[in-house]
Amino acid sequence: MLQEGCVPGQESHKPGAWARCWFISARGCTTAETKVGRLAEGPLLAILIYVGAAICLVSAIIFGPSHAPYALSTWRVAILIAVGSLSFFVFCISFFGLIAYLVFHPSLSRHAHIFTQVHAAQMLHPLTTAFVLGLFCVCLYYDVALAWFVWIAILCLYVVHTVMLVKAIRDQYVTEDKSPGARGLIILILNLIFGAEIVTFAGGARPITPWQLHELPEDTWIVDVRTKPEYYWNRMQGAENYPWGAGVLEAAQHHSVDRPVLVACLSGHRSPAVAVYLRKLGFKHVYNLHWGLMYLMLLERNKKGIGPFSLTRPHRDPHRRGEDLRHISIGYLTLQFCILVIAPVEHWIRQPQVSNVQRIIGLVIGIGGLILGWLSFRALGRNFRVFAAPRRSGTLVTTGVYSKVRHPMYVAAILIFAGYCLFFGSLISAPLWLAFSILYVIKSVREERILADHYPDYEDYMRRTWRFVPYVW
């Protein structure tokens, strides 16, 4: 079925046109437009899993023993160490990858929201895996019946979501026989569950970072597995395009297996499966571009690169460069990650006496912050940006929660982590929470100067609203 604006055999080089064409083809011209595809790629199942995770954690801590639990058997300790280590490893990789994507990707293009919409569910799934494994350790440690019941329900939802995602991706996965095959299917599932890094290692391909590309020979075969609109938007000079692997088998027959191969996509989530596939075909030196072209685009800014690994459009977004306050963003994101890890570990080691009243207060504050954050995100829409510099095509949002407060998203983050620290009774996290709250205040002050220069009505908007707290400040 043809959609308006998508002409077979013809590619539009206008950003708006190719963005619409790609979005329509990804959402309407494939079987991913089915109810299963929409449910898999939508936020509903992920939200249910994370809400269930919060209920499981709360029930385990509240109804579990207030002091050190019963003596753990040897086998329980062994399982806790094994599963807990895997959970922590997957969490660190997926969390940093997701944060880096959210921090850096919006600065690449005004069409970043389309990329995020297409890959958001796949990118978040390894983080969900880490939470499911971590909750298993919590249930095994406290052994609360209600927590076990909720965890089993979460596991069922997680399995259903994984199966739906696999089906949705298989509908887009293109190879010569229209199927990734048994081994390709296993790689696809592992990639969804644990992330691209683990899959790359397991499949025999070698990850390579964007700043190591100069170490590869200039005759390296560069395989770009993005869709054609993505490829025409920006690409490496010597790259050849094989969307989702289409045509790579036929092309491989014309290349020596001794020739180095570099497989790349936008964020590093589609390329591992094709890299492992090329290893299966007998290529000895296959490299997967770690973190994808997204990071290469950042490194190539302001540079006139030469050679096959340089980009065709290195100056993607020169508007107000240097005003993104990236160092502040990285600072508060790092502090937030430390709080996420330190608070439960401190609770487990120190076993503080946290009353049920304090836990309930922390839970209410945290949920209130989540609701405020969701309302802020919905109000911003495609104007959402991690950095301070606004989009060139953006608009000033003054409705919803923004009709009273100028930075409700920052308030939401402060509330979420305040509730998190209260719930666990973490003393070490308190100064970290204070530090990133101060960074938010500093960023809000500097950000308002930039927004006032960009939007003529912003100063009037500042006079009739409050920065963080209505009627207070």
RAHU-V389572 format. One record per helix or strand of 3 or more residues. SS is the DSSP state (alpha for helix, beta for strand). FROM is the first residue (numbers start at 1). TO is the last residue. If there is no record, write none. Layout:
BEGIN
SS/FROM/TO  SS/FROM/TO
END
This chain:
BEGIN
alpha/15/27  alpha/31/33  alpha/35/41  alpha/44/63  alpha/74/107  alpha/112/142  alpha/145/172  alpha/181/194  alpha/196/202  beta/206/208  alpha/210/215  beta/221/224  alpha/228/233  beta/239/241  alpha/243/245  alpha/248/252  beta/261/264  alpha/271/280  beta/286/289  alpha/292/299  alpha/326/350  alpha/356/383  alpha/400/403  alpha/408/424  alpha/428/454  alpha/458/463
END
